[in-house]
Amino acid sequence: MELLVPLALLVSVFLAFLLLSPRHPKSGSKGKSAQPSLNNHKASKSYTKSEVSTHNKRTDCWIIIKNKVYDVTSYVEEHPGGDAILAHAGDNSTEGFFGPQHATRVFDMIDDFYIGDLEQ
């Protein structure tokens, strides 16, 4: 009986992790390494920093990573780090993106949200 409580807790934590983990298909990522592949451009549009800065809300969230612009609005609610993704909404999120809290799978996932380049 004493083992049931810790076992139930462990199973609950595992199930919560499975339910809260984002499930985005990797578009064409068979055989990709776990390194960032920010060169798979789907668009060739350029945005000014001023233009990106207007997209700074939960319902309209763009971020800049290494001078690339990503519309992550559809991912905000799924973000395992909660509202941390909003800390740099409409701004440069490079440092946070490459932080130790992110698993290597985010480097493959980010390509799905690419919308263009930051004008220099």
C-alpha positions in Angstrom: 0.0 0.0 0.0 2.9 2.3 0.8 4.2 1.9 -2.8 0.9 2.9 -4.4 1.1 6.6 -3.6 4.6 7.2 -5.0 3.8 5.0 -8.0 0.5 6.9 -8.7 2.4 10.2 -8.4 5.1 9.0 -10.8 2.5 7.8 -13.3 0.6 11.1 -13.0 3.8 13.2 -13.6 4.6 11.0 -16.6 1.1 11.4 -18.1 1.2 15.2 -17.5 4.5 15.4 -19.3 3.0 13.5 -22.3 -0.1 15.7 -22.4 1.8 19.0 -22.1 4.6 18.2 -24.5 4.1 20.0 -27.9 3.5 17.7 -30.8 4.5 19.4 -34.0 5.3 17.3 -37.0 8.8 17.9 -38.3 8.4 19.0 -41.9 10.8 17.0 -43.9 13.2 16.5 -41.1 14.1 12.8 -41.6 17.8 12.4 -40.9 18.3 15.9 -39.7 20.8 16.5 -37.0 19.8 18.1 -33.8 21.4 21.4 -34.8 19.5 24.5 -35.7 18.6 24.6 -39.3 17.5 28.2 -39.7 18.3 28.2 -43.4 15.2 26.3 -44.6 13.4 29.4 -45.8 9.8 29.1 -46.7 9.3 32.8 -47.4 11.5 35.5 -48.6 9.7 38.5 -47.1 11.6 41.0 -45.0 10.3 42.8 -41.9 11.6 45.8 -40.1 12.2 45.6 -36.3 9.4 48.2 -36.0 7.0 46.0 -37.9 7.8 42.9 -35.8 7.4 44.9 -32.6 3.7 45.4 -33.3 3.2 41.6 -33.0 3.7 41.4 -29.2 0.6 39.7 -27.8 -0.5 36.2 -26.9 -2.9 36.4 -29.9 -0.3 37.8 -32.3 3.2 36.8 -31.3 6.2 37.2 -33.6 9.8 36.7 -32.4 13.2 37.3 -33.9 15.9 34.6 -33.7 19.3 35.3 -35.4 17.7 37.9 -37.7 15.0 35.6 -38.8 11.3 36.3 -38.1 8.9 33.7 -36.8 5.2 33.8 -36.2 4.8 31.6 -33.1 1.2 32.7 -32.3 -0.2 29.2 -32.8 2.5 27.8 -30.4 2.1 30.3 -27.5 -0.6 28.2 -25.7 1.4 25.0 -26.2 4.8 26.4 -25.0 6.0 24.2 -22.1 7.6 27.2 -20.5 4.2 28.9 -20.2 4.3 32.7 -20.7 8.1 32.8 -20.9 7.7 32.9 -24.7 5.9 36.2 -24.4 8.8 37.9 -22.6 10.3 38.8 -25.9 7.2 38.8 -28.1 7.7 41.3 -30.9 11.4 41.5 -30.1 14.7 39.6 -30.3 14.4 36.2 -28.6 17.7 34.7 -29.7 19.3 34.5 -26.3 16.2 32.8 -24.7 15.8 30.4 -27.6 19.3 29.1 -27.3 19.1 28.8 -23.5 19.7 25.6 -21.6 16.0 25.1 -20.9 15.2 24.1 -24.5 15.5 20.5 -25.7 17.2 20.1 -29.1 13.8 19.3 -30.8 13.0 23.1 -30.8 15.7 23.6 -33.4 13.7 21.4 -35.8 10.4 22.8 -34.8 11.2 26.5 -35.2 11.4 26.2 -39.0 7.7 25.5 -39.1 7.1 29.1 -37.9 9.5 31.0 -40.2 7.9 33.9 -42.1 10.8 36.0 -43.3 14.0 37.9 -42.5 14.7 40.9 -40.4 15.7 43.9 -42.4 19.2 45.1 -41.5 
